[in-house]
Amino acid sequence: MFPVAYALNPAGWAHLLVFGLLIPVMAVSQRRKVLGSGAALRELPNRLLHFRRTTLSLILLATVSLLVARAQWIVLFPASLPPVGAVLAGIAFYVVAVGWMRPRWRRAVEKRARVVHLFMPATGEERAWWIAVSVLAGIVEEITWRGVQAALLFALTGNLWAAALLSSLSFGMAHIVQGWRSSAVIVVFALGFHVLVGLAGSLYVAMVVHVVYDITAGIHYGRLGRELGYLDDAGAAASETASAAAGAAAGAGAAVDAGAGAGAGAAPQAPGA
């Protein structure tokens, strides 16, 4: 079975607490801050600044998870390549996921869902940062939730499916800024990633699918934003207070930023769906 942890030490307990409970709770708080009721579009964070901060947050999360994996003797990167069946399953997962989500992405843009602003890179620089965020998110979130968290939860519960379900629930809650229904969809996606990990015996297939899916979602959102006029609306509304929004975002606490990095800047499944 992959991944596996045989016993919990203090580092493992801390990881369970932070990623299984603390980050989801902070994500709920971040949702209220970013999407508070009645807030105007101009109050959303500066998108480029958000991408940059999310990149730093994901690097921090990766560092913590890798250190805990080392302390718990969790092998995250086996030398063996995934079997062909797992690769084919990953391709099928991506095709089905994108095909299912495309109309939901369009509806979210048509409804001017506020959080979509954070997922639609509009310029060459924003697209480059979005790709960086997507690559990091696909790698870091698989390491953290399908790797370390799953192994620790299996050591805690002794049940593979319970570990996968608990890990998926905390992963969905970490993305709650995208909305409650979207968070539920993300739980389903997370369970699918667990299946890919089980088929592959490693994180590699799930990582690649996760990265490519996130890049696809962001580029598609950007195209829809231009096509449906959302980017024009958002730019006009944000221009009046861009400096204030950037200053407020820069002053946010590091702990809240970590929660946002795990949720708001990655894996845009279906905001507003």
N, C-alpha and C positions, 0 to 999 in steps of 0.2 A: 504493500500500500504506500502511496505517496500523497502528501508528505507525512512525516511521523515525528512525534516527540514522545519520549518514554516517561518523563516525569516533569512536573512543573517546579521550577525554581523561582526565586523572587523576580527575575527578569521576565519570565513567562507570565507570572501573575500581573505584573505591571502592564505588559502588552495587552493582556486580556481586558484590563480595566480601562486603559487609554483608548484602544481602538474598538473595543466592544461596547463601551459605555460612554466614556467622556467625549470622544469625537462626535458620535451621534447626537448627544445632548447639545454640544456646541453648534452642530449643524442646524438644529432646531432654532437655536438662538439667532444664528446668522440668517436663517430664513425670515424671521420676524424683522430683522434689521434691514435686509435688502428688499423684502417684498411686503413690508408692513401695509396694513389695510389703508387704502386711500392715498398712498404715496404716489407721487407723480413720477413719470418716466425719467425726468431729469435728475432724480435722486439716486438712480442706479450708479454703481461704481464705474469709473473710467475703464473701458474694456481692455486697453493695452496694459494699463497698470495692473488690472486684475490678472491678466495672463502672466505677467512677470512675477507678481507675488505668488501666484499659484505654482509656478515653476519652482520657486525657492521652497515653498511649503512641501511640495512633493519630494524634493531632494532631502529635506529634513526627515520626512516620514520614512523614506527609503533607508536612510542612515540608521534610524531607530530600529526598524524591522530587521535589517541585516545584522545589527549588533545583537539583538535578541535571538535571532536564529543561530548565531554563533554560540551564544551563551547556552542555548537549549540543545545544541548539537542537531539542529534541523538541517538536513541536506536539501538545499533549494535548487541546485543546478547539477543534476546527475549527468554523467558523461554520455549516456545512451541517447540516441535519436528517437523521436516519437515514431510509432508504427504508421504505416501508410493509412490504415483505417482511421486513426486519430486525426491525421492531416485532412482526409476527406470529410470527416465529421466537422472539423473546424471550418472548412470552406462552406459546407452546407449551412452551418450555424450562421455564418456571416451573411450569406445570400438570403436566408429566411428572415434574419433580423432586420436587414436593411429594407427588404421588400415589405415587411410588416410595418416598419416605422415610417417610411416615406410619407404616406398620407397623413400621419399624425404630426410629423414635422411641419407639413404645409398648414395644417389646421392651427397649430400653435402660432405660426407666423401670421396667418390671416386674422387670428384673434388678438394679435399684438400682445401675446403673453410676455410679461415683463422680464422674466428670467431668460428668455430667448436672446435678449440683448447681449448677454454674456457669452453666447455660443455662436455668434455669427461674425467671424472675422471679415472685415470690409476692405482692408488695404493689404498690399504685399507684406508689409511689416507685421500686421496682425496675423495674416495667414502663416507666416514663418513661426511666430510665437505660438499659434494654435497647434501647429504640427509638433513643436517642442513639448507643449503641454500634453498632447495626445500620446506621444511616445512615452513620456515619463509616467503618465497616468496608467497606461496599459501595462507597463512593467511594474511600477510601484504598487498599484492596487492588487495585481496578481500575487506579488511577493507577500504583501501584507495580509490580504483576506483569504486568498485561496492557498497560500503557502503557510505563513506563520500562524495566523489566527486559526485556520482549519486544523493544523497539527496540534496546537495547544488545546483547542476545544475537544479534539478527539482524546487527548490525554486526560482531559477533565471528565468527559462523559463516557468514554469507552464505546461510543456509538458513532459510526462514520456519517450516517444520515443526519443525526442530531447535530454533529459538528458542522456539516455543510449548511444545514438550515439556520443555525444560530449565526454562523459567519455571514450568510446571505442577508439575514435580517439586519444585522448591524451595518452591513455594506449599504443596504437600501436606505437605512435611516441616515447614514452619513451623506446621502445625496438628497435629503429631504428639501433642500432649497429649490429643487426642481418641481416640487409639488407632491402631494400625498399619493395621487394616482400614479405619477411618474415613479415615485419611490417604490410602489408595489411592482411596477413593471421591471424596475432595476433588480428587485429581489429575484424575479423569474430569470432575468439575464444572469445574475450571479449563480443561481443553481445550474444554469446551462454551462457556465464556465467551470463549475465544479465537475460536471460530467466530462468536459473536455480534458480536465486535469486527470481524472480517473482513467480515461481511455488512453491518454498519452503517457501516463506515468511520470509526468513532469509538468512544469508551468509553460513550456515553450509555445505550444499551440495556442493556449488561452491568451498568452501575452500578444502574439502576433494578431490574432483575431480582434482582441480588445483595442490594440493600437490602430489597426486599419479601420475598424468600425468608428472609433472616435474621430479620426481624420475625416472619414466620409461624412459623418454627421455635421461637423463644423463647416466643411466646404459646402455641403448641401444647404445648411441654414444660411450661409452667406449669400449663396445664389438666390435662394428664396427671398431673402431680405431685399436684395436689389430688384428682383422681379416684381415683388408685391409692395414695394415702397416703404417697407419697415425701416430700412437703414436711413432713408431720408427723414422719416418722422422722428426716429431716435436721435439723429444728428442734430436736427433743429431744436429738439427739446433739451438735449444735453449741452448745447453750445453755451447757454447762458450761465451754467454753473459748473463747467468742466473743472475749473481750478479748485473750486470748493470741494467737489466730489473727490478729486485726487488727493487733496489735503486731508480730508476725512479718512479716506482709505489708508493713507500712509500712516495715520496715527492710530490705527486699530491695533489691538494687542496681538502678540505673537500666537497666543493660544487660540484665539478666535480665527486667526489667519490659517492655522493648521487645519482647523475644521473646515474652513472654506475650501482649502486646497484639496481636501479629500472629497468634497461634494460639488461645490459650485463650478469648479473649473474642469471637471472631467466627466467623461461618459454621459453626454447629454442624450439620454434615452428618449424622453417624450415630454418636455416641459409643457404644462398646460393641456396635456392630452386628456 
